Every structure is written in C-alpha cells, then in structure tokens.
C-alpha cells in the first residue's frame, strides 16, 4: 500500500508514515508507563518512557511494516522481579500496548465522524489520516493479542497456563511461536491466502461500528481517488 501511496499521492504516503510512527510510539510508551506504575523503572532508565518516536523505532521492523504491513518496534524491557505481582503485573504491562491501540482507534473514530458530519470532505488529508489511525490501531491491537511468543498476548497465555501440567504447551508456544508467526507472515506476503482473516475480519467490522460507515468501501474510495 505504501508504494502505491508514495507514487500516487505523496501527502497520503506521509500520512501513512505518521500514522505508523504515532501508533507504535503510543503502543510502546504504554508498556513503559504501566511498567513504571507497577514499580519497575527498567524502561524509564533505558529512555523508553517517552513519546519520542525515535526511542522506539527499529528500522528493521519499521521498513517491512511500512512496505508490507508486518513489522515491529523495539520491545520495551521490564524486570518482573521489580513487580509486586510478577505474574499478573507482567500481563498488564503486555496488554497496555494493545489496549492503547484500541483507545486511539476509538478516539480517532469520534473525530472522524464529527469531521465528516461537519462537512469535511472524505477525501481530505485529515480524514484519511484519521482513517489510517483507526484501521492501523485495530490491526495492531488484534495482532498483538495473538497468544504466541513474542506477541503481547503470550504473556496472558503463560499466566493462564502456568500450572506444571502445561509445561510442554508453554515451551511449544515460547519456542515454536516465533517460527509459526514467521511462517504465517510469509504465507500472507507471498500468496493470495488471507491467513490472518481472524484479524482483518473483526478489524474491519469494529471499524465499521466505530465510524458508522463501511471502512472497506471508504478505503476503496480513498485509493480510487488517487
């Protein structure tokens, strides 16, 4: 999508870049903030408790996210030994990222609806930027709660299945999770099979509910205007 935007409409390409940077920054900042609130200052000491995008940017993760829709930012570190309740505080720190993405999507959808109902053109750069933020943050939230390592959802999985009888299952998720995730990404990139339908389908459905319109149709209209 980015290359299409870059050659067809540089302002929209810039809006897409800004939407990614903003979303990733809030996501990672939220991890750091909740970590500090729970008593661990590891992220703060490493300069991650900041809204400066450069502190969270990983070029090796940002570029594929920009070009292909899959990527990552720098993981926010935390020390579970500094937490009062390491098991569940770790879960809260992990889920703070996806939770912040849902909040961003909700806030931006309100602004999106207000602006359109106020007469702003759906083709304007501002409405397109808000739309990018809504859809991108929904995808980030749903993707990151997948319960396999190294995604945020794995922390909840490990907390729920911490009994000794689940040791083999935990090991499988921890060691095979990254391989499964990479395999799924490669299938998505190099085939027409939408292996992440369980993310895209609810993401568009939630987007429709939040905006009161068809997000797929708006996206098509937006790209059709290029």
NORPERA-V628476 format. One record per pair of residues at least 12 apart in sequence whose C-alpha atoms are under 10 Angstrom apart, sorted by the first residue. I is the first residue (numbers start at 1). J is the second residue. D is the distance in Angstrom with one decimal. If there is no record, write none. Layout:
# NORPERA-V628476
i->(I:I)
j->(J:J)
d->(D:D)
This chain:
# NORPERA-V628476
i->(1:1:1:1:1:1:1:2:2:2:2:2:2:2:2:3:3:3:4:4:4:5:5:7:8:8:8:9:9:9:11:11:12:12:12:12:12:12:12:12:12:13:13:14:14:15:15:15:15:15:15:15:16:16:16:16:16:16:16:16:17:17:17:17:17:18:18:18:18:19:19:19:19:19:19:19:19:19:20:20:20:20:20:20:20:20:20:20:21:21:21:21:21:21:21:21:22:22:22:22:22:22:23:23:23:23:23:23:23:23:23:23:23:24:24:24:24:24:24:24:24:24:24:24:24:24:24:25:25:25:25:25:25:25:25:25:25:25:25:25:26:26:26:26:26:26:26:26:26:26:26:27:27:27:27:27:27:27:27:27:27:27:27:27:27:27:27:27:28:28:28:28:28:28:28:28:28:28:28:28:28:28:28:28:28:28:28:29:29:29:29:29:29:29:29:29:29:29:29:29:29:30:30:30:30:30:30:30:30:30:30:30:30:30:30:31:31:31:31:31:31:31:31:31:31:31:31:31:31:31:31:31:31:32:32:32:32:32:32:32:32:32:32:32:32:32:32:33:33:33:33:33:33:34:34:34:34:34:34:34:34:34:35:35:35:35:35:35:35:35:35:35:35:35:35:35:36:36:36:36:36:37:37:37:38:38:38:38:38:38:38:38:38:38:39:39:39:39:39:39:39:39:40:40:40:40:40:40:40:40:41:41:41:41:41:42:42:42:42:42:42:43:43:43:43:43:44:44:44:46:46:47:48:48:48:48:49:53:55:55:56:56:56:56:56:57:57:57:57:58:58:58:58:58:59:59:59:59:60:60:60:61:61:62:68:68:68:69:69:69:69:70:70:70:70:70:70:71:72:75:75:76:76:78:78:78:86:87:87:87:87:87:87:88:88:88:88:89:90:90:90:90:91:91:91:91:91:91:91:91:91:92:92:92:93:93:94:94:94:94:94:94:94:94:95:95:95:95:95:95:95:95:95:96:96:97:97:97:97:97:98:98:98:98:98:98:98:98:98:98:98:99:99:99:99:99:99:99:100:100:100:101:101:101:101:101:101:101:101:101:101:102:102:102:102:102:102:102:103:103:103:103:104:104:104:104:104:104:105:105:105:105:105:105:105:105:105:105:105:105:105:105:105:106:106:106:106:106:106:106:106:107:107:107:107:108:108:108:108:108:108:108:108:108:108:108:109:109:109:109:109:109:109:109:109:109:109:109:110:110:110:110:111:111:111:111:111:112:112:112:112:112:112:112:112:112:112:113:113:113:113:113:113:114:115:116:122:122:122:123:123:123:123:123:123:124:128:128:128:131:131:131:131:131:131:132:134:134:134:134:134:134:134:135:135:135:135:135:135:135:135:135:136:137:138:138:138:138:138:138:138:139:139:139:139:139:139:140:140:141:141:141:142:142:142:142:142:143:143:143:143:143:145:146:146:147:147:147:148:148:148:148:148:148:148:148:148:148:149:149:149:149:149:149:149:149:149:149:149:150:150:150:150:150:150:151:151:151:154:154:154:154:157:157:158:158:158:158:184:203:204)
j->(13:16:66:67:68:69:223:14:16:17:65:66:67:68:69:66:67:68:67:223:226:223:226:226:223:225:226:223:225:226:125:129:124:125:126:128:129:132:222:223:226:66:129:125:129:125:126:128:129:130:132:133:66:128:129:130:131:132:133:136:62:65:66:129:132:53:129:132:133:129:130:131:132:133:134:135:136:137:53:62:65:66:69:132:133:136:137:140:52:53:54:56:57:62:66:73:51:52:53:104:133:137:53:97:100:101:104:105:133:134:136:137:140:51:53:56:57:62:72:73:74:97:100:101:136:137:140:48:49:50:51:52:53:54:55:56:57:73:74:97:50:51:52:53:56:96:97:98:100:101:104:51:56:73:76:94:95:96:97:98:99:100:101:102:104:137:140:141:43:48:49:50:51:53:55:56:57:73:74:75:76:77:94:96:97:98:100:43:44:48:49:50:51:52:53:55:56:76:96:97:100:48:49:50:51:76:93:94:95:96:97:98:99:100:101:43:48:49:75:76:77:78:90:92:93:94:95:96:97:98:99:100:152:44:46:47:48:49:50:75:76:77:78:93:94:96:97:48:49:50:93:96:97:49:89:90:92:93:94:95:96:97:49:76:77:78:79:80:82:83:89:90:92:93:94:96:49:78:82:83:93:83:89:93:80:82:83:84:85:86:89:90:92:93:79:80:81:82:83:84:85:89:77:78:79:80:81:82:83:84:77:78:79:82:83:76:77:78:79:80:82:75:76:77:78:79:76:77:78:76:77:76:74:75:76:77:76:73:73:74:72:73:74:75:76:72:73:74:75:71:72:73:74:75:71:72:73:74:72:73:74:73:74:74:185:188:189:136:139:185:189:140:143:185:186:188:189:185:140:150:151:93:94:90:93:94:159:155:156:158:159:160:162:155:156:159:160:155:152:155:156:159:152:153:154:155:156:157:158:159:160:152:155:156:152:155:144:145:151:152:153:154:155:156:141:144:145:151:152:153:154:155:156:141:152:140:141:144:145:152:137:138:139:140:141:142:143:144:145:152:153:137:138:140:141:142:144:145:137:140:141:133:134:135:136:137:138:139:140:141:142:134:137:138:139:140:141:142:134:137:138:141:130:133:134:136:137:138:130:131:132:133:134:135:136:137:138:139:141:206:207:210:211:133:134:137:138:206:207:210:211:130:133:134:210:127:129:130:131:132:133:134:135:137:210:211:127:130:131:133:134:135:207:208:209:210:211:212:130:210:211:212:126:127:130:131:211:126:127:128:129:130:131:134:210:211:212:127:130:210:211:212:213:211:127:211:218:221:222:218:221:222:223:225:226:222:218:219:222:207:211:215:218:219:222:219:203:204:206:207:210:211:215:200:203:204:206:207:208:215:216:219:203:203:199:200:202:203:204:206:207:199:200:201:202:203:204:199:203:153:199:203:198:199:200:202:203:196:198:199:200:203:157:181:199:173:174:177:170:172:173:174:175:176:177:178:180:181:170:172:173:174:175:176:177:178:179:180:181:173:174:175:177:178:181:177:178:181:170:173:174:177:170:173:170:171:173:174:196:215:216)
d->(8.9:9.4:8.4:6.9:7.4:8.2:9.3:9.3:7.4:8.5:9.5:6.4:5.6:8.0:8.9:8.9:6.9:9.5:9.8:8.8:9.0:8.2:8.0:9.5:9.1:9.6:5.8:9.5:9.6:6.5:7.4:9.9:9.6:6.7:9.5:7.4:7.6:9.6:9.7:9.8:9.5:9.7:9.8:9.9:9.2:7.5:8.5:7.7:5.4:9.0:7.9:9.3:8.3:8.8:6.9:9.8:9.7:6.5:8.3:9.3:9.7:9.9:7.1:9.7:9.7:10.0:8.3:9.5:9.1:6.8:8.2:9.3:6.3:5.5:9.2:10.0:7.7:9.0:9.9:8.6:8.4:7.7:10.0:8.5:7.7:7.4:8.7:9.9:9.5:6.2:8.9:9.0:8.0:8.7:9.9:9.4:8.7:9.3:7.2:9.8:8.4:9.8:9.5:9.7:8.7:6.9:7.9:9.6:7.2:9.7:7.7:6.5:8.4:9.9:7.8:7.6:8.1:9.4:8.2:6.6:9.4:8.8:10.0:8.7:9.9:8.8:8.7:9.6:10.0:8.3:6.1:7.2:5.3:8.6:8.4:6.3:8.0:8.4:9.9:9.6:9.1:7.0:9.6:8.8:9.6:9.8:7.5:9.7:6.8:7.6:8.7:10.0:9.5:9.2:9.8:9.9:9.6:7.4:4.3:6.7:8.2:6.0:6.4:10.0:9.7:9.2:8.9:9.1:9.9:7.7:8.4:9.0:8.9:9.4:9.5:6.8:9.7:7.7:7.9:7.4:6.4:10.0:9.6:8.6:6.2:9.5:9.2:9.1:9.7:6.6:5.6:6.1:6.5:9.1:9.4:9.6:8.2:8.3:9.1:7.8:9.3:9.7:8.2:9.5:9.7:9.5:7.9:9.0:9.0:5.6:5.5:9.0:8.6:6.7:9.5:8.5:9.0:8.6:9.1:6.6:8.7:8.9:9.8:8.5:5.2:6.3:7.8:5.5:5.6:9.3:9.9:9.2:10.0:6.7:9.9:9.4:6.3:5.3:8.4:9.9:6.5:7.9:8.0:7.6:9.6:8.9:9.2:8.9:6.2:8.9:8.3:8.6:10.0:9.8:8.7:9.5:7.3:5.5:8.9:9.5:6.8:9.4:9.4:9.3:9.0:6.7:8.8:9.3:9.4:8.3:8.0:8.1:8.4:5.7:9.0:9.2:8.5:9.1:9.8:9.4:9.3:9.6:9.9:9.4:9.9:8.3:6.1:7.3:8.7:9.4:6.8:9.1:9.0:8.3:9.6:9.6:9.8:6.2:5.7:7.3:10.0:9.5:9.7:6.6:6.5:7.7:8.4:5.2:6.1:9.3:9.5:7.6:8.4:8.2:9.9:8.9:6.5:5.4:6.6:9.9:8.9:9.8:6.2:5.6:6.2:8.9:9.6:9.4:9.5:9.1:8.4:9.9:9.4:9.6:6.9:8.7:9.2:9.7:9.5:8.3:9.6:5.9:5.3:7.9:8.2:8.4:5.4:6.1:9.6:9.2:7.1:5.1:5.4:9.2:9.4:8.9:8.1:9.2:8.1:8.7:9.7:5.9:8.1:9.6:9.8:9.8:7.4:9.3:9.7:9.7:9.1:9.7:9.9:7.5:9.9:9.7:9.1:9.9:9.9:9.5:9.9:9.6:9.4:8.4:8.6:10.0:9.8:8.7:9.0:8.7:6.1:9.4:9.2:8.8:8.1:7.0:9.6:9.9:9.8:6.8:8.4:8.7:8.1:8.2:8.8:5.3:5.4:9.0:9.0:7.4:10.0:9.7:8.8:8.6:8.8:9.1:9.2:9.1:8.6:5.0:7.3:8.6:6.6:8.1:9.0:8.6:7.6:9.9:6.2:7.1:9.8:8.3:8.2:9.9:8.9:9.0:7.6:8.3:9.5:7.8:8.2:8.6:9.5:6.8:4.2:7.3:8.6:6.4:7.0:7.8:9.0:9.7:9.9:9.9:6.9:9.8:10.0:9.6:8.6:9.9:8.1:9.1:8.7:10.0:8.5:4.8:6.6:8.7:6.8:5.6:9.2:8.5:6.4:6.2:9.4:8.7:6.3:9.0:9.6:8.7:9.5:9.8:9.8:7.4:7.1:9.8:6.8:8.8:8.7:8.9:9.4:6.4:4.2:7.2:8.2:5.8:6.4:9.9:9.5:9.6:8.3:8.2:9.8:9.8:7.3:9.4:9.3:9.7:9.0:6.7:8.9:9.5:9.8:8.5:9.4:9.6:9.4:5.8:7.7:9.5:6.9:6.1:9.9:9.9:9.2:9.1:9.8:7.3:7.6:8.8:6.4:9.6:8.1:9.7:9.4:5.7:5.4:9.0:9.6:7.6:7.3:10.0:10.0:8.7:7.7:9.9:9.3:8.7:6.1:8.9:9.3:6.2:7.2:9.0:9.4:7.0:9.9:9.1:9.9:8.7:6.0:7.7:9.2:9.7:7.5:10.0:8.3:9.1:8.1:9.5:8.5:6.6:9.8:7.8:9.8:9.5:9.3:8.9:7.6:9.0:9.0:8.3:8.8:8.4:9.9:9.2:9.4:9.9:9.6:7.0:8.8:8.9:9.6:9.5:7.0:7.4:9.1:6.5:9.9:8.2:10.0:9.8:9.0:9.1:8.8:8.9:8.8:5.6:8.3:7.9:7.6:6.7:7.0:9.9:9.0:6.0:8.9:9.3:9.5:9.9:9.3:9.1:8.8:5.9:8.7:8.5:7.4:8.7:9.2:6.5:9.2:9.8:9.6:9.7:9.3:8.1:10.0:8.8:9.4:9.2:5.5:7.0:9.4:8.5:5.1:7.5:8.7:8.0:9.7:9.5:6.1:5.3:7.6:8.1:5.1:5.9:9.4:9.5:8.5:9.0:7.5:9.3:7.2:6.4:9.1:9.0:8.8:9.4:9.3:7.8:8.2:9.1:8.3:9.0:6.6:9.8:8.9:9.1:7.9:9.6:6.9)
